[in-house]
Amino acid sequence: MKKLYNNTFKEEYYEETLDSGLKVLLFHKKDYVSSTAAIGTPYGALMVNETKDGISYHHNPGIAHFLEHKLFETDDKDIMNDFARIGANVNAFTSYSETVYYFSSNSDIEKPLNMLLDFVYNFDVTEESVEKEKGIIIEELNMYATNPVQRLLNESYKSMYHNFPLKYDIGGNADTVNAISKDELIECYKINYHPSNMVLVISTSQDPYKVMDIVRNNMAEKNFAKESQPVKDNLSEPTEVVNKEYNFNMDVSMNKQIIAYKLVPDFKNSEEAFYRQAALTFLLEACFTPFNPLYQKWLDEGEINDFFGYEVDYTTDYAYVLFYYESDDKEGLMNIIKEGLDLRNIDEDILEQIKRKYIGIGFSNINQLEAFTLDYLKDYLEGMDFFKEIEIIKSITLKDVEKSIEFVDKASVSMINLEKNS
């Protein structure tokens, strides 16, 4: 076990790769009462096409989410109740890029840590349980479909992407869920849940050497096939959006809108993607928040309300900017973007204020045990060092921020309108 120390954050941590291939990172949080552990695989909703050992696989959209459900839902036990009985809270989530299982506890970490490793590495499924779960998941998807904001976001992805799996809901749809079989679930589990493809992050005040022994002993009792890394197959994606404009209706009190900018993800690695995302985020922060005097004018004149905002997401696979808006004025949001997105709205002083804000958020997250553990794990799975993010933020210059507007100017744009039922 290798002992490490981060001088910027004053964090002591340990890392080890077990014989099974599982990567373990253990943060010794001496002043904390509770413990958090999270284990994840870089298998999310985007992995509908992958290759392993020279064999190509195509999966039904939504299967990563289905697999998460099935690891929790076994015929002979209730995982959540088992954790609750020992005073631990357990949960999981599936995103586009990963699936993560985690718990938090104020008690001794040994029992919940063993339980976490046991249920993640013991996939037992029957035809009957798979069929039963389909109804539960479809009901969940139908519930999300009635949420106007979630529906607006989903339609935005569909309007941007021709082939890229971001166009699918994380949970898939009724047709893809119904098409998922027991054999496909087992196949996906074997491909993506091998320890060599996974990472365990632990944050605890308890003796790190004893905690690492718990992990070693648990994993030593399990048998795994020969390790082999799956590779995501990248589909060809045009630079142009699918729909320049898309309209749909729901029962809402006011029309809502997203203007989506589809960017070209020409990044060398995750660090460069984060760098360029941060630079553009800082520009938008200067242009579309109270840093810009126009923001108060937009509020006072009723051009925007609390729904207004933006989202920037850059990865090595995709990149986009979304602007959110709520108004019956269909042209209002584009007018605000044209008026606000101006390099004159940012200078060295404003950039420094924004950088201090985001550095402060980074330091604050370090002190939130569960949030830090999950953020560190997600960054690691996506090829990014959580600690490096602060250094990248510090290094961004005004020239970097000003240059980022070029990517927006070159983007293909889609306008998605959610209109009131007539």
N, C-alpha and C positions, 0 to 999 in steps of 0.2 A: 504494500500500500504506500503510495507516494503522497507526502505531505506538501501542500502548496499554501501560498499566502498572497493575497492581493493587497498591495500597499494603498491603493486609492480608497478602497472600501474597508480596509482593515479586516478582511475576511480570511479566516483560517479554514482550509478545506482539504479533503483527501480524495484521491482517485485511484481506482484499480479496475483492471479488466479481468474478470474471472475466467476460469478454464472453459466455461460454457460460451464465452464470448460476451457476456453481459457487461456493459460499462457501468460502473458505479461511481457517483460523485457524492461525497458526504460533507456537508457544511456543519462545522461545530459551532453552534449558537449558544454560547455559554450562559447568557443571561436570560434565556427563554425557558418558560415552563413547558410549553407544548412542543410537540414534534409533528413534522409533516414528511411524508414520503410519497413520491410519484414515480410511476413507471410508464414509459411510453414507447410507441413505435411510430416511425415516420410513414405510417399507413393511414391516409385520410381519404376524403371523398374524391380527390383528384386521381387516385391510383386505380383508374378503371382499366388501364392497359399497362401491363408490366411484363418483364422478361426475367426468368430465373433459370440458370443452368442451360441457357440456349433455347428455352421453351417460352413461347409467348402466350400470355393469358389475357383474356378479356372478361371483365367482371361486370355484373349488373350495377348501374349507379345506385348508391345507397347501401351497398353491402358492408362497407366499413362501419357504418352506423349500426346496421343490423347485427354485426359481429359483436360490437360493444354491448348491445342489449343482451345477446345470448350468453356472454360471459357472466353477466349478473344474474340472469334468469336460469337457474338449474332446477331440475325436477325434485331434488331431494333436500334443498336448502335455500334459505333466503339470505343472500350475501349481506344486504344492508342491515338486516336484523341481527346477524351474527356479529357484525362490527359494533352495532349499537349496544349489544349486551355487554361488551367490554369497555364501553365508554368512548368509542372512536366513531368518527364520522367518515364515511366512505362515499366516493362519487367518481364519475368518469365523464369524459366528453369526447366527441369526435368532431374535428374541424376539417377543413379542406386538406390540411397538410399532415395531421397526426391524430392518433387516438391515445388518450392518456387516462390512467387509473390512479387514484390517489386517496390518501386518508390523512386526517389530523387527529391527534390524541393528546390529552394531558397526563396520561398514565405511562407506564413502562412501554417502550416501543416494541418489545420482543413479540408479543402476541399479534398485534395488528400487522406488523411487518411480515411475519410468517404467513398470515392469512392473505395478505395482498399478493405475495409471490405464489402462494398455493392456488388461488383461484384464477390468476392470470395465466398460469402454466398448467392448468388442468381443464381443458376444453372438452366438455361432454355434452353432446347434443343428440336429440332424437327427432325423427320426422314429425311426430305429434307436436313437440314443443316449437318447432320451426313454424308449422302451420298456425299454431296459436299466436305466436309472436307477430305474424304478418298483420293480423287484425289490429293489434295494439299499435304497431308502428304506423299503419295507414290512418288510424284514428288520430294519432299525433300529428301526422302530416296535414290532415284535413283541418285540424285546429290552427296550425300555423298559416294555412292558406286563407283563413278568415281574418288574419291580422293584416291590416292595410299596409303597415310599414314593411313587414316581412315580405308581403306579396310584391310591393313596389321594388324592393331590393332584388328579389328573385327575377322579376321581369327585366330589371336592368342588366343582370348577368346574361340573360337569354338574348337580350337585344345587342349585347356587345360581342358575344363569342359564337362563332360558327361551329367549331369542333372541340375547342378546349373544354374539359369537364367542369369548369367553373359554371357552365350554363346549367348544370344539374343541381337540384337541391341536395344538400348534404345527406338527407335521408332518402333521396331518390323520389319516385312517385309511385302511385298505386300499381301500375303495370310492372315496373322494375322490381318492386318489393315482392309482388306475387310470383315473379319469375325466379326468385332466389331459392335455391334448394339446399338441403342438408349437405350434399356433397360439395357444392360451391363454397359454402361457409367453411367446411373443413379444409378445403383446398386453400382458401385465402388465409386461414389461420396458420397453416403449415408454412406458407410462403413468407408471411410477414411478422409472425410472432416468435421467431427463433430468437433466443437471447442475444445473439451476435448482431441482431438488427434493432436492439432495444437499449434504452438507457434508464437507469434508476437513479433518482436524485433524492437525497435525504437531508433534512435540516433538523437538527436536534441538539439539545444540551447534554445528552447522555454520552458516555464514554465512546468515542468514535471507534476505538479498536474492538470493543465488545459488540458494538452495532454491526461493524463489518464482519465479525465472526458469525453473527446471526445470519447475515446474507450468504456468506460462504457455505455455512453448514446446510442451509435450506437448499441452495442450488446444487450442492454436491449430491444430494439425495435424489435428484431428478435426472432422467436420461433424455438426451436430445440428439437429434440426427446431426449429420455433418453440416457445419455452418456454410451458408451461401447467401450472398446479398442479392435481393431482388433489385431490378433497375426499372424505373418508370419510363415507359415509352412516350416520347413527346409527339403529339399529333401536330400536323401542319395547321397553322392558324393564320388566316389572312389578316392584314393590318386594318382593313376596313371593318366597321361594325356591321352587324346583321341588319339592324333597323335604324335608319336615321331618326325616325320618330315612331313611337308605339303608344297607343292609347287603350285604356281599359277602364271599366267602371266597377265601383263597389259602393257600399252604403257608408259614405263618409260625410262629415259636415262641411268640409272644405276641400277643394281640389289640392292634390299633392303632386310633386314633380321631382324627378331626379334628372340632372344632366350629367351624363357619363362620358368621361374622356378615356378612350382606350389607348394606352401607351404601348410602345414596343419594348419588351423586356430584354434589351441587349446588354445584360450585365454579366461581368466575368465571374462573379461569385456573390455570396450572400452579403459580404461586407460592402461591396460596391453598391448593391441594391439598397442596403440600409443607408449608406452615405447619400445616395441620390434621393431616397425617400425623405430623409431628414431635411435636406436642402430645400426640397419643394414644400414640405410641411411648414418650414420656417417662413417661406414666402407667403403661403396662404394664411398663416397665422398673422402676419403683418397686414395683409390686405383685407381679411374677412373676420376680424375680431375687433374689440375696442382699441387696439393699437392704431387702427385706421379711424380718423375722425368721421369718415363717411358712415361708419357702422351705426353711430348714434342717430345720424340723420335718417338712415333706413328704418331704424326702429321707430323714431318719432313720427315719421310719415306713414307708418304701417306697411312699408314695403316688405319687411321681414318680421318674423316672430320667433318664438323659442324653438320652432321646428327647423329653422334655417341652420345649416352647417355644412361641413365637408368631410370627406374621408379620403385618405391617401393610402394605397397599399402597393408596395413593390416587393416582388420576390424574383427569384431567378427564372420563374416560369411565366409570370404575368405581372402586369402593372396597370393601375388605373387610378383615376381621381373621380370621385362622385360629389356633386353638390346637391343638397337636400333643400326643398322649398315647399311652402304651403301658402297658396293664394289662388284666387280665381283668375288672376292675370297670367295668362299662359306665357307671355313674353317677358314677364318681370324678372325671372331668375337670370335669363341670358343677359338682360340689361345690367343687372347687378354685377355679374361676372365681368362684363366688358368694362364697367365703370371702376370696379375694385381692383382688378388684376393689373396693377400698375407698379412698375419698379420704383417709382418715386415714393411709394408707401413704405419703403424699407431703407434704412441706413445703418451705419455701424452701431449706433447707440441702441436702436430697436433690436437689431440682431443680437446684441449682447444680452439684452433683457430676455429675449425669447430663449436663448441658449441657457441662461441661468435657470429659467423656469423648467426646462426639460431635464437639466442636470439635477435640479431639486427633486423632480418626480422620480428620477432614477434612484437617488439616495433614499427617498421615502419608501420605495418599493422594497429595498433591501431589508427594511425593518418590519415588513408585513410577511410573516413566515410562510403562509400558504401561497400568497401571491408571488413571492420571490421564488419559491420552489418550482411553481408551475411555469413562471416566466423563464427561469433558467433552463428548465427542461425543454420547453418549446423552442427557445433559441438554439439550444444544442442540436435538437433534432433537425432544425432547418439550416444547420451549418453556420450558426452565428454564436459568438461569444458574448454573453450578457455583459460582462465587465468591459468589453471592448467598445460597446455602444457609447459609453460616456466619453471615451477618448475620441471617437469619431465625431460626436457632437461638438466637442471642444475645438476640433480641427477645422470645422466648416467655416469658410470665409464668405464675405459679402459677394465676391465674384462667383462662388459656387451657387449661392442662392439666386443671383441674377441670371445665371446660365440655365437654371432649372426651368425657367419659363419657356425655353425653347421646346421642351418635351411636350408641354401643354399645347403650344402653338401648332405642333406637328401631329397632334393626336386626331384620331377619328372620333367623331362625337355623335352620341345618341341622346335623344330627348324622350323620357318615359313619363307619360301623363296618367295619373290616377284621377279620374273625374267622377263627380257625384252621380249617383243614379238619378235619372230624370223622372 
